Amino acid sequence: MLKKSTLLSTALFLCSFSKPVSLKGTWEFVGGIYNGKKEGTPTEYALHRKYNENSYEAFAIEKGYEPEKFEAGRYVLNGDTCVDTETFCSQPSKITNIPIHYLYTIRKDTLILKGTLPTGMQVEEYWKKIK
């Protein structure tokens, strides 16, 4: 009986460190670092990503205007990696349909994505969960 309870306790302990299986919810961009240059939260508009179980849509939101969808894609979480594939972009994009591997971390209510774009740009983005 003691072995069973020890195994169960160990399993529960290890599960408490597991990563989420989706990023489901709405996240707002709160800044980033691009090739070592810090960029803050935009002041004239907000950028939101609405994640479902395996896809997302991104919107630019400016006071007095309808939200504008500017990007969409799909993603897969595997361990500490998020593979993001943009499938739609309202502007010309060099990353459409190219999987990008990010290391991801969630600290409290903030999603942190770190990776290298196909152009070589080093990216670290911060997204705060709002829903």
C-alpha positions in Angstrom: 0.0 0.0 0.0 2.9 2.4 0.8 4.4 1.7 -2.6 1.2 2.6 -4.4 0.7 5.8 -2.5 4.3 6.8 -3.1 4.0 6.1 -6.8 0.7 8.1 -7.0 2.3 11.0 -5.1 5.3 11.0 -7.4 3.1 10.9 -10.5 1.0 13.8 -9.3 4.1 15.8 -8.4 5.6 15.3 -11.9 2.3 16.2 -13.6 2.2 19.5 -11.8 5.2 20.5 -13.9 3.7 19.5 -17.3 3.2 22.1 -20.0 -0.3 23.0 -21.2 -1.6 21.2 -24.3 -2.9 24.4 -25.8 -2.6 28.1 -25.5 -6.4 28.5 -25.7 -7.5 32.0 -24.8 -6.9 35.6 -25.8 -3.4 37.1 -25.4 -2.3 40.7 -25.8 1.2 41.7 -27.0 3.1 43.6 -24.3 6.5 43.9 -25.9 9.4 42.1 -27.2 13.1 42.0 -28.0 14.2 41.8 -31.7 17.8 41.2 -32.5 18.6 42.6 -29.0 16.5 45.7 -29.4 13.7 46.1 -26.9 10.2 47.1 -28.2 7.5 48.1 -25.7 3.8 47.8 -25.8 2.2 49.8 -28.7 0.3 52.8 -27.4 -1.9 53.7 -30.5 -3.3 50.1 -30.8 -3.3 46.7 -29.3 -2.4 43.4 -30.8 -4.4 40.3 -29.7 -4.0 36.7 -30.5 -7.0 34.4 -30.0 -5.8 30.8 -29.6 -7.9 27.7 -30.0 -6.7 24.2 -29.4 -4.3 24.2 -32.4 -4.8 27.5 -34.3 -4.9 31.2 -33.8 -6.0 34.5 -35.3 -4.3 37.8 -34.6 -6.0 41.2 -34.6 -5.0 44.8 -34.5 -7.4 46.8 -32.3 -7.5 50.5 -32.5 -10.0 52.7 -30.7 -12.8 53.8 -33.0 -12.2 51.1 -35.6 -13.3 47.5 -36.1 -10.6 44.9 -35.1 -8.6 44.0 -38.2 -7.4 40.5 -38.7 -3.8 40.6 -39.8 -2.6 37.0 -39.3 -3.8 33.5 -38.7 -2.0 30.2 -38.3 -1.7 26.9 -36.6 0.5 25.7 -33.8 1.7 22.6 -32.0 3.1 22.4 -28.5 5.7 19.7 -27.9 7.5 19.8 -24.5 9.0 23.3 -24.3 8.6 24.0 -28.1 5.8 25.7 -29.9 5.9 25.2 -33.7 4.0 28.1 -35.2 3.0 28.1 -38.9 1.5 31.3 -40.2 -1.2 30.4 -42.8 -2.6 33.9 -43.5 -1.1 37.4 -43.4 -2.8 40.6 -44.6 0.6 42.0 -45.7 3.3 40.4 -47.8 5.1 37.9 -45.6 8.2 35.7 -46.0 7.1 33.3 -43.3 3.7 32.1 -44.6 3.5 28.3 -44.5 7.0 28.0 -42.9 7.0 26.3 -39.5 8.9 28.4 -36.9 10.2 26.7 -33.8 9.9 28.8 -30.6 10.9 27.9 -27.1 7.9 28.9 -25.0 7.4 29.6 -21.4 4.3 30.7 -19.4 5.1 32.7 -16.3 2.0 33.6 -14.3 -0.2 35.2 -17.0 2.5 35.8 -19.6 3.4 33.7 -22.7 7.1 34.1 -23.7 8.1 33.0 -27.2 11.8 32.9 -28.1 13.1 31.8 -31.5 14.9 32.6 -34.7 13.0 33.6 -37.8 14.1 32.3 -41.2 15.6 35.7 -41.9 18.0 35.2 -38.9 16.2 37.7 -36.7 16.3 36.7 -33.0 12.8 37.2 -31.5 11.6 37.2 -27.9 7.9 38.2 -27.6 5.7 38.7 -24.5 2.0 38.1 -24.6 -0.2 38.7 -21.5 -3.4 36.5 -21.2 -6.5 38.6 -21.0 -9.2 36.0 -21.4 
